[in-house]
Amino acid sequence: MRRADTPLTIGDYELSEVLGTGSFGTVRLGQQRDTGKRVAVKILDKEGSTADEHSLRRISAEISTMERISRGCPFIVQLYEVLLSSSSIFLVMEIASCGELFPRM
C-alpha cells in the first residue's frame, strides 16, 4: 500500500496534482525525474465500469490517432509515450498551456 506522502510514480515520471477529470479518466501533472520536464499524464482505467469493450477500442483508436498525427504539428498536443500497468493506461503528453482544450472547441 502506498503512503499518502509518497509520490505517485509511473515509469520515469513523478505524478502530482490533478489537472482534470473526465468520463474516461484523470489527467495529472507529471515531471520526468531525469530532466525535470513537465508533462500531462492521462490515466485511463482498463478495468471497472468505464472499461467495456467499446471504451477500450475508443482508447486504442485515440492512441493510434495521436501517434499518427501529432508528430511535428504545432497545433496538436504531442503524445510522448504510452505506459501500461495491469489496471491502467498512461498517456504521457505535452501540457496544453491554455488549460483544458475541450471548452475551446
Backbone torsions as a table, in degrees:
resi	resn	phi	psi	omega
1	MET	NA	136.1	-178.8
2	ARG	-83.2	133.1	176.3
3	ARG	-73.7	152.5	-176.9
4	ALA	-61.9	-30.8	-178.0
5	ASP	-91.5	0.8	177.0
6	THR	-86.3	126.6	-179.4
7	PRO	-63.4	144.7	175.4
8	LEU	-79.5	127.3	179.9
9	THR	-125.0	148.0	172.4
10	ILE	-144.0	124.2	-176.7
11	GLY	57.8	-129.4	-179.6
12	ASP	-93.0	16.6	-172.6
13	TYR	-118.8	138.8	169.9
14	GLU	-101.3	128.8	-177.3
15	LEU	-101.3	142.6	179.0
16	SER	-129.6	-123.2	-169.5
17	GLU	-59.9	151.6	176.1
18	VAL	-79.7	126.2	177.9
19	LEU	-91.5	-27.1	-179.9
20	GLY	-176.7	162.8	176.7
21	THR	-135.1	154.1	179.1
22	GLY	-149.1	-172.3	-176.8
23	SER	-70.4	-21.0	-178.1
24	PHE	-107.1	-7.6	-180.0
25	GLY	166.3	-164.6	-176.2
26	THR	-126.0	145.7	174.6
27	VAL	-112.0	127.2	179.9
28	ARG	-120.5	152.6	173.5
29	LEU	-73.4	133.6	178.1
30	GLY	-126.8	157.9	176.8
31	GLN	-137.7	127.2	178.8
32	GLN	-70.6	128.8	-173.5
33	ARG	-62.7	-41.7	-175.3
34	ASP	-74.5	-41.3	-172.9
35	THR	-103.4	-19.2	-175.9
36	GLY	79.9	2.4	-179.4
37	LYS	-63.0	132.9	179.4
38	ARG	-89.7	137.6	-178.5
39	VAL	-138.1	165.1	169.9
40	ALA	-102.5	134.8	179.7
41	VAL	-120.0	111.4	178.0
42	LYS	-87.6	122.6	-176.5
43	ILE	-107.8	116.7	-177.6
44	LEU	-114.2	129.3	179.3
45	ASP	-75.6	134.9	173.3
46	LYS	-91.2	-10.7	-178.2
47	GLU	-124.7	168.4	174.8
48	GLY	96.7	-170.0	-171.4
49	SER	-67.7	-27.4	-177.7
50	THR	-92.2	1.1	-173.3
51	ALA	-106.0	43.9	174.8
52	ASP	-73.3	173.4	-175.5
53	GLU	-59.1	-41.6	179.0
54	HIS	-61.6	-43.1	-179.6
55	SER	-64.3	-42.4	179.0
56	LEU	-64.9	-36.5	175.4
57	ARG	-65.0	-39.6	179.7
58	ARG	-64.7	-42.0	177.4
59	ILE	-63.0	-44.3	178.4
60	SER	-60.8	-41.3	178.3
61	ALA	-65.9	-39.0	178.1
62	GLU	-61.5	-45.7	179.3
63	ILE	-62.4	-47.0	-179.3
64	SER	-60.0	-44.9	179.9
65	THR	-63.6	-46.0	179.8
66	MET	-62.3	-38.0	178.7
67	GLU	-64.0	-38.6	-177.6
68	ARG	-75.1	-41.0	-169.5
69	ILE	-105.5	-12.3	-171.5
70	SER	-84.0	-21.7	-175.2
71	ARG	-65.1	116.8	172.9
72	GLY	81.0	-0.1	179.6
73	CYS	-95.3	120.7	-175.8
74	PRO	-70.9	-11.8	-175.9
75	PHE	-101.3	2.7	-177.9
76	ILE	-124.2	132.4	177.7
77	VAL	-59.4	130.8	-177.4
78	GLN	-79.6	134.7	172.6
79	LEU	-94.3	117.0	-177.7
80	TYR	-89.7	-38.6	-170.5
81	GLU	-163.6	150.3	173.0
82	VAL	-120.9	125.2	179.3
83	LEU	-118.8	147.8	-178.4
84	LEU	-124.6	144.1	167.5
85	SER	-124.0	-178.1	-179.3
86	SER	-66.2	-25.8	-175.5
87	SER	-118.8	-9.0	-174.0
88	SER	-140.6	159.4	171.2
89	ILE	-115.6	132.4	-179.2
90	PHE	-116.4	117.2	176.3
91	LEU	-99.5	112.7	-180.0
92	VAL	-92.6	116.9	-171.4
93	MET	-132.2	164.1	171.5
94	GLU	-62.3	144.6	176.5
95	ILE	-79.4	132.0	173.4
96	ALA	-81.0	108.9	-172.6
97	SER	-62.9	-20.9	-179.3
98	CYS	-90.1	3.3	180.0
99	GLY	95.0	-156.9	-178.2
100	GLU	-62.3	135.7	-174.6
101	LEU	-87.3	-28.6	-173.7
102	PHE	-55.2	-44.4	-179.8
103	PRO	-65.7	-16.8	-177.6
104	ARG	-86.3	-3.1	-178.3
105	MET	-82.3	NA	NA
